[in-house]
Amino acid sequence: MQTWEANVRRVVPYTPGEQPDCQDMIKLNTNENPYPPAPGVCKALSGMEPESLRLYPDPAADELVAAIAQACGVKKQQVFVGVGSDDVLAMSFLTFFNGKKPILFPDITYSFYDVWAELFRIPYERPVLDEHFHIKKEDYFRENGGIIFPNPNAPTGVALSLADVEEIVAHNREVVVIVDEAYVDFGAQSAVSLVDKYDNLLVVQTFSKSRSMAGMRIGFAIGDSKLISYLNDVKYSFNSYTMDTTALAAGVAAVKDREYFDGTCRKIIETREWTKKELKKLGFSFEDSMANFIFASHESCPAEKLFQALREHHIYVRYFPGKRTGNHLRITIGTQKEMEVLTEFLRNYLNEQKI
């Protein structure tokens, strides 16, 4: 080992989903929205003057913050924005999880949580989901240094009721509880309605899923104004200009088109429910997903075998090796046509295998 390597901060990095680039593929592996962003987004971007890019963007992202605040029914002082929810979450770990007691998050969940905990040297414990991949709220009624969990959870799609979320927050008033709502718009209840009641609650959402803007990288947090103030202090100590000019303009346009947003979410929910019925006919089982994906296992065909067969035909889903997840595929909900192609392929493949 070189001498300087002794001072390197080493971590096992997060593994992002595969980003294939081939013709005629069906990409159902990274929970992207299959529909384009709101029409106003294109208009906002096409109307931008290249000359404006020589100037720094607004460090406070004031117009975007105001649009989000209005859409969510909160004050501007209760909104923080960042470069995708990953940036917001990482900043939140850095800001709020600095005690000596371990933070808590589920054993099967978004795999970036343990990466950030390791990166920032935060002690953590992972309460085990039950046999149906449900969070057991009682596991979070104990001493800790902070709590984070997605609702709905990923990769399972299982959602906690708002009452259960509130119980977890109420039992942990001395630490910050972060609810990661990346998929909340597809059927779960948001905890935003609780932020005025609990000053220790931070709700994080993203434009990547329900607003069709994964490529633009916009995320935000809503919480008590004191929490947001602390987040901004850390942000300005790290990078003042986190949001670029194009993202700010596109984000405002997306938030303002509520009708398009509602319509897109509705189409995905309808296709998800159709896909659930078709997969059950084919022998798949899964918990009731409230996200834009389904975490499914087949009664007799191994998930890894299905994953490879799909991949060879340019249908990409996500496979998670592991003791409890290794026989499951996470299937993003695409367009109705894409899901029809997927289920038809599975039907033919399983018939050929005599399964």
Secondary structure, DSSP 8 states (H G I E B T S, - for coil): --GGGGG---------------TT-EE-SS---SS---HHHHHHHHT--GGGGGS---TT-HHHHHHHHHHHT--GGGEEEESHHHHHHHHHHHHH--SSS-EE--SSS-THHHHHHHHTT--EE-----TTS---GGGGSS--S-EEEESS-TTT-----HHHHHHHHHTTTTS-EEEE-TTGGGT---GGGGTTT-TTEEEEEESSSTTS-TTT--EEEEE-HHHHHHHHHHHHHH-S--S-HHHHHHHHHHHH-HHHHHHHHHHHHHHHHHHHHHHHHTTEEE----SSEEEEEESSS-HHHHHHHHHHTTEE-EE--STTTTT-EEEE---HHHHHHHHHHHHHHHHHTT-
